[in-house]
């Protein structure tokens, strides 16, 4: 499942986030596209999903979410490192992943000190950066796609305000369309 991070803003449009995290299969000529082949991971050492609730806003994220995601990614790294000789390109890529994840997890863990708006924005951005790192493993049995997903809002108040803005913009567009149609 998906998780969220905090820190700086992610320079990808919201539409790209929705495309990446869509649970629906892609369609080709009206038919479901075949899933891309996945590597045979067998019984790799990743942890299984836990039962902590899914975060929907940055203020829902807890240190446990970061720990679970870190354990999953460390399991991937152990699996990759164990299959390849030291110094090989694959083993180096696994070490690089471990370092990158460590840096991002450290940044996320710094965002659990308080619930100030600036800290919540940082937590949201850090979580979302980790979501882009973990996305290639979506589909594995150990990947918790429900909980490990992008966070779109810092708190419930921001989510409500975003919904109000969306409704207002839709109402404005509907009024404009009515005005244009009546003017014909």
C-alpha positions in Angstrom: 0.0 0.0 0.0 1.1 3.5 -0.5 2.7 5.9 1.9 3.4 9.6 1.9 6.5 11.7 2.7 7.2 15.2 3.6 9.7 17.9 2.5 9.9 20.0 -0.6 7.3 20.1 -3.3 7.4 17.5 -6.0 7.7 18.9 -9.5 5.2 16.5 -11.1 1.6 17.6 -12.1 -1.2 16.0 -10.2 -2.4 14.3 -13.4 0.9 12.4 -13.5 0.4 11.2 -9.9 -3.0 9.9 -10.7 -1.6 8.1 -13.8 1.2 6.5 -11.8 -1.0 5.3 -8.9 -4.0 4.1 -10.9 -5.2 0.7 -9.7 -6.9 0.1 -13.0 -5.2 -1.8 -15.9 -4.4 0.2 -19.0 -6.5 -0.3 -22.0 -5.3 -1.1 -25.6 -7.9 -1.1 -28.4 -10.7 -1.6 -25.9 -9.0 -4.6 -24.2 -7.0 -4.9 -21.0 -3.3 -4.6 -21.7 -1.2 -7.4 -20.6 0.7 -6.8 -17.4 4.4 -6.2 -17.9 6.5 -9.2 -16.9 7.6 -9.1 -13.3 10.8 -10.6 -12.0 10.5 -13.8 -10.0 11.1 -12.6 -6.5 10.3 -16.0 -4.9 10.4 -15.7 -1.1 12.4 -12.5 -0.8 12.9 -11.1 2.7 10.6 -8.1 2.5 8.2 -7.7 5.4 4.5 -8.4 4.9 2.0 -5.6 5.1 0.9 -4.5 8.5 -2.4 -3.3 9.8 -1.6 0.4 10.6 -4.2 2.6 9.0 -3.7 4.2 5.6 -2.6 7.8 5.7 -4.7 10.2 3.6 -3.2 13.5 4.7 0.3 14.4 5.9 -1.0 14.8 9.5 -2.1 11.1 9.3 1.5 9.9 8.7 3.2 8.5 11.7 6.8 7.2 12.2 5.4 3.7 12.0 4.6 4.3 8.3 8.2 5.3 7.6 9.5 2.3 9.5 7.3 -0.1 7.5 8.3 1.4 4.2 12.0 1.3 5.2 11.7 -2.3 6.2 10.1 -3.1 2.8 12.8 -1.3 0.8 15.6 -2.8 3.0 14.2 -6.2 2.2 14.4 -5.4 -1.5 18.0 -4.3 -1.1 19.0 -7.4 0.9 17.4 -9.6 -1.8 19.3 -7.8 -4.6 22.6 -7.6 -2.8 22.4 -11.3 -1.9 21.9 -12.4 -5.5 24.9 -10.5 -7.0 28.6 -10.5 -6.2 30.1 -7.6 -4.4 31.2 -4.9 -6.7 28.9 -5.9 -9.6 26.7 -3.3 -11.2 23.6 -4.8 -9.6 25.1 -4.9 -6.1 26.2 -1.2 -6.5 22.7 -0.3 -7.7 21.3 -2.0 -4.6 23.7 0.0 -2.4 22.7 3.2 -4.2 19.0 2.4 -3.5 19.8 1.8 0.2 21.6 5.1 0.5 18.9 7.0 -1.4 16.2 5.5 0.7 18.1 6.2 3.9 18.5 9.9 3.0 14.9 10.2 2.2 13.7 8.3 5.3 16.0 10.5 7.5 14.4 13.6 6.0 10.9 12.1 6.6 11.7 11.2 10.2 12.7 14.8 10.9 9.2 15.8 10.0 7.5 14.1 12.9 8.6 16.6 15.5 5.4 18.7 15.5 2.2 19.4 13.5 3.0 22.9 12.4 1.8 23.7 8.8 5.4 24.1 7.5 6.3 20.7 9.0 3.2 19.1 7.6 4.1 20.4 4.1 7.7 19.1 4.5 6.3 15.7 5.7 4.0 15.5 2.7 6.8 16.3 0.2 9.3 13.8 1.8 6.7 11.0 1.8 5.8 11.6 -1.8 9.4 11.5 -2.8 9.7 8.1 -1.2 6.5 7.0 -3.1 8.2 7.7 -6.4 11.2 5.6 -5.3 9.0 2.7 -4.2 6.6 2.7 -7.1 8.5 0.2 -9.3 7.8 -2.5 -6.7 4.0 -2.0 -6.9 2.4 -5.4 -7.6 4.6 -7.5 -5.4 2.7 -9.3 -2.7 4.6 -7.4 0.0 3.8 -4.0 -1.5 1.0 -2.3 0.3 -0.6 -0.2 -2.4 -3.5 0.8 -0.2 -1.3 2.5 2.4 1.8 3.4 0.3 0.4 6.1 -1.9 0.8 9.8 -2.5 -0.5 12.3 0.1 -2.3 15.1 -1.6 -3.1 17.3 1.5 -1.4 18.4 4.7 -4.5 18.0 6.8 -8.3 17.6 6.7 -8.9 21.3 6.6 -6.7 21.6 3.4 -8.5 18.6 1.9 -11.9 20.3 2.5 -10.7 23.6 1.1 -9.4 21.8 -2.0 -12.8 20.1 -2.5 -14.5 23.5 -2.1 -12.3 25.1 -4.7 -12.9 22.1 -7.1 -16.7 22.4 -6.6 -16.5 26.2 -7.1 -14.5 25.8 -10.3 -16.9 23.2 -11.7 -19.9 25.4 -10.8 -18.2 28.4 -12.6 -17.6 26.2 -15.7 -21.2 25.0 -15.7 -22.5 28.6 -15.4 -20.2 29.6 -18.3 -21.4 26.8 -20.4 -25.0 27.6 -19.7 -24.3 31.3 -20.5 -22.7 30.3 -23.9 -25.6 27.9 -24.7 -28.3 30.4 -23.9 -26.5 33.1 -26.0 -26.8 31.0 -29.2 
